[in-house]
Amino acid sequence: MPAEHFPVLLAVVPLVAAPLIVVARSGFLGWAIAFAVAAATAAMSASLLARVTVEGTISYAIGSWPPPWGIEYRVDAANALVALLVSAMALVAMPYARRSVTAEIGQERQYLFYALLMLCLSGLLGIALTGDAFNLFVFLEISSLATYVLIALGRDRRALTAAYQYLILGTTGATLYIIGVGMLYLATGTLNFADMAARLDGVADTRPLVVGLAFITAGIGLKLALFPLHAWLPNAYTYAPSVVSAFLAATATKVSLYVLMRVYFSVFGADAVFRDLPIGPVLAVLSVAALFVASAAAIVQKDLKRLLAFSSVGQIGYITLGISLGSATGLAAAMAHVVNHGITKGALFLLAGAMALRLGGTGFDRLAGLGRTMPVAAFAFVLGGLSLIGVPGTAGFASKWALVAAAMGAGQWWIVAAVLLSSLLAVAYVWRFVECAYFREPPAGAPSPGEAPWEMTAPALAMTAAVVALGLHATPVLDAATRAAAALMGAGR
Amino acid sequence: MSFLGHFSYWATVFVMMTGLYIVISRGNLVKKLVGLGIFQTSVYLLYVAPGKLIGGTAAIVTPGITLYSNPLPHVLILTAIVVGVATLALGLALVVRIREAYGTVDEDELLAADAKDD
């Protein structure tokens, strides 16, 4: 039965597709293969999510070597959801990619672009599905190395320095993570997350564990752009090709957030992390700082993609805020915001890419009068912006409400106040776009661009429709997030 | 345990901090990558040293031998070395491209050039 092998196929199929695309040496064939692979991974993740909802955790032993000796792929309600988010975003990005990539990347390099996108997809899915700490590091580096090159393919020369900066910080983060894993391995003698969780109870000297946890927190914090470790993100998202910005914004930081949740709640357990150590308050203070500082920085940006990038740092703050509560409801809210914000930011970056195609860039001076020249894209962007603010009827509201409810349940009223006040900052940066698009004249003498081609508009509108649909009918995501939180907290403990 | 008993850890921490300091303090992009390489190398030491038991032998079951070294850290580090080589190669390739686009590999001059673009 192939269905039995879905956990490993999710990582292997894109990994094998990458060299095939390089051999094919054709932009069109590369796109076709990548499209087929993205569709296959999305179908497999959806089937896995449906299966774990009914059957519970699936354990897959690579090469039939039983865990904890062999590498185990362990699928539960949490990582199946993350895998579905990643592969669905890849699938939505593929029809969009053909036109966008043709416009932004030279003909002779297009096949390499698709090969790298497949490597990145393989890495992200591998991180999500593996149950082995060292295997996670390898996939982290596969996805990161592919990401650095994808960012460097941007048209602006600043894409090169952005990619270099991300390479330095990303490698430092991954190395800090592997130092932390080394500490845990020395203390427990295992690399399997579930086995590690079981053995942590018997460890007498907890100093190496605390040090290991600190290293992992700092390392993964760098990868997920936890304020103030976010310095790499704004430039990377701004200067990367449009498809890459959309794909990474929806998936890369979200997968790292999942890793943090896995280590905190499944390996160490909520008690050890949040009761015995002061991680909760530290994480909460950093998250609130992200909400205010990054959102305020977003208001003053001169470029729409850069505004969205700073907004991402702020929105990640809501997710880490949910984690910092250390409770099942807080974790469920964080997981729901991972999905909802991933979809919202994916939609917004796809729309920004459509504008970049027609206007040659996303600086606010070019966007003036967009409500008249590209009415559909401008309106969809406003809908996505409402979700960033958290207006009722959009996906962003559902998860923010869950977060506020979780904070109230924990009696953390200052967090409730911070969430509400920071939403006002989101109003301000979304208003920047509204003001520019609807209350300014198009620049004199500029050609009237018209809407982007339908291959690009349709995926972006589909994502925007998902944002509204998940806002009006939020239960599927909230239920899936609650199950994910239960799986994260229950696994191995 | 004395200072000498923890010698390998002291050496590891010294190499680790040297590498990280170079990454932070140097403005030359190539030197930063050298620092990053040293930083990663320290992790190889961190893993490999504890795997060796004094008097232990290779992990092949042999009659009459009871003390074996742990081979797993060495295997892991082989993978980490490959990752480190790939990272260094990609980093240097990016530096070549940056040199072509900007005509410099100095961080301050790059920032000045970017500020002029804005």
Contacts between the chains, C-beta under 8 A, distances in Angstrom:
chain1	res1	chain2	res2	distance
A	134	B	76	5.4
A	134	B	79	7.5
A	137	B	80	7.7
A	137	B	83	7.9
A	138	B	79	6.1
A	138	B	83	6.9
A	141	B	83	4.6
A	141	B	86	7.5
A	141	B	87	7.2
A	145	B	86	5.9
A	145	B	87	6.7
A	145	B	90	5.9
A	148	B	90	6.1
A	148	B	94	7.2
A	149	B	90	6.9
A	152	B	94	6.1
A	152	B	97	6.9
A	157	B	101	4.0
A	157	B	102	6.7
A	158	B	114	5.8
A	158	B	117	7.0
A	160	B	94	6.2
A	160	B	97	5.2
A	160	B	98	4.8
A	160	B	101	5.8
A	161	B	98	6.2
A	161	B	102	7.8
A	161	B	110	5.7
A	161	B	114	6.9
A	163	B	94	5.8
A	164	B	29	6.5
A	164	B	91	7.1
A	164	B	94	4.8
A	164	B	95	7.0
A	164	B	98	6.3
A	167	B	87	7.1
A	167	B	90	6.7
A	167	B	91	5.3
A	167	B	94	6.5
A	168	B	23	6.4
A	168	B	32	6.1
A	168	B	33	7.9
A	168	B	36	6.3
A	168	B	91	7.7
A	171	B	36	5.8
A	171	B	40	7.3
A	171	B	87	5.3
A	171	B	91	7.9
A	172	B	20	7.6
A	172	B	23	6.8
A	172	B	36	7.2
A	172	B	39	7.1
A	175	B	39	6.0
A	175	B	40	5.6
A	175	B	43	5.9
A	178	B	43	5.8
A	178	B	80	6.7
A	179	B	16	7.9
A	179	B	43	5.8
A	179	B	46	6.4
A	182	B	43	6.9
A	182	B	46	5.2
A	182	B	47	5.4
A	185	B	47	7.9
A	185	B	73	7.7
A	186	B	50	5.6
A	302	B	118	7.8
